[in-house]
Amino acid sequence: MDDILGVIRQRRSVRRMKGDPLPPGTVERLLEAARLAPSWANTQCWDFIAVTDPEVRAALARAGGPKNAMPVAPLIVVACARPEASGNRAGLGYFMLDMGIAIEHLILEATSLGLGTCWVGWFDEDVVRRALGIPPEVRVVAMVPVGYADEVPPERPRRPLEEIVFWNRWGVRKAR
């Protein structure tokens, strides 16, 4: 089994990509990783659009995202959700959690294959919707350009475990 923690540590948001094509079968492998994600009551509220057409990628780039990745990356995965298919408890729509898990599965698989990704969540949803013919009841949750990195992003600082973990009760830190 691969070292998943190593892949997690290696993952970076890549905002500069090369236009080199992906090896055959790569797109399917990434989407299979997303498909296998857990979801609320196994509702699998997701749909994914694999965008490889350069003209469509250019249209998506106009909606937002890193300008040196979106139009260049050989693949943009558009992650869509059907909110009514997922659960809602105490005002929390589980479709966003479900989508987060599925997208991260895809991103980690891409990282394990030596590919760069960038989770794009800030974009004009209407532009994406029009470019791809997405119906109104479906939400566009994210766009993920996938390709070979044209940069080596630095490691970002993370808070140490001692700052973020309580033991057994809120506020209780582990004794040293």
ABEGO torsion letter per residue (X at the ends): XBBAAAAAAABBBBABBBABBBBBGAAAAAAAAAAABBBBGGAGABBBBBBABAAAAAAAAAAEEBAAAAAABABBBBBBBBAAABBBBGGBBAAAAAAAAAAAAAAAAAAAAGBBBBBBABBBAAAAAAAAGBBAABBBABBBBBBBBABBBBBBBBBBAAAABBBGBBGBBBBX
